[in-house]
Amino acid sequence: MAYNEQAEQKALLAINNAAHETALKILMNAYGTDILRFCDSLVKNESDAQDMLQNVFIQAHKNFSTFKGESQIRTWLYTIARNRCLDLIKSRKRMSNYLEFVDEVPESSGAETEETSDMLAAKIIRDCLDKLSNDVKQAMLLRFQSDHSYEDAAKILQQKPGTIQARVTRALPTLKRCVEENGVTL
């Protein structure tokens, strides 16, 4: 989902008036689904992604009073989400319990439906994204899945906008080639 100016304004007003629960509800309604999808793309586990989503909004609620307004609230929330997801991934690696979950694609019965074809294409795209470095994958997801500008993605990833744009630009031909090699035409 793109930037929701009305939700941002209402949330800022609520934060400034110390109505943090109201701000939280506004932001969860405006951005919760997209942040969940972003977390799921990073942690590759729906249950963990839901936990991360809760952690994002708990942390935001605790830190509303420190929000400086130097970026959109949406950008701030995605930064929190990214950091919480990376923390989870690091802890998984340290504990050697990092398991990657892959969505199951139904077996083809000969008569492939459009829905099955779309599911297969989505799985191939996810698999190709997973072959990219973590930094490039995050830039691609923020830019195309979450519809962030390069400037917002740069703030979330703590990089320069030109760096994010270069990563995306260089990754697109690689992603396209991988997808096409796996039988999906873009």
Salt bridges, closest charged atoms under 4 A:
GLU21 OE2 - HIS61 NE2 3.26
ASP34 OD1 - ARG37 NH2 2.70
ASP48 OD2 - ARG92 NH2 2.14
ASP87 OD2 - ARG84 NH2 2.58
ASP103 OD2 - ARG126 NH2 3.21
ASP127 OD2 - LYS123 NZ 2.68
ASP130 OD1 - LYS44 NZ 2.91
ASP130 OD1 - LYS137 NZ 2.61
GLU180 OE2 - LYS176 NZ 3.86
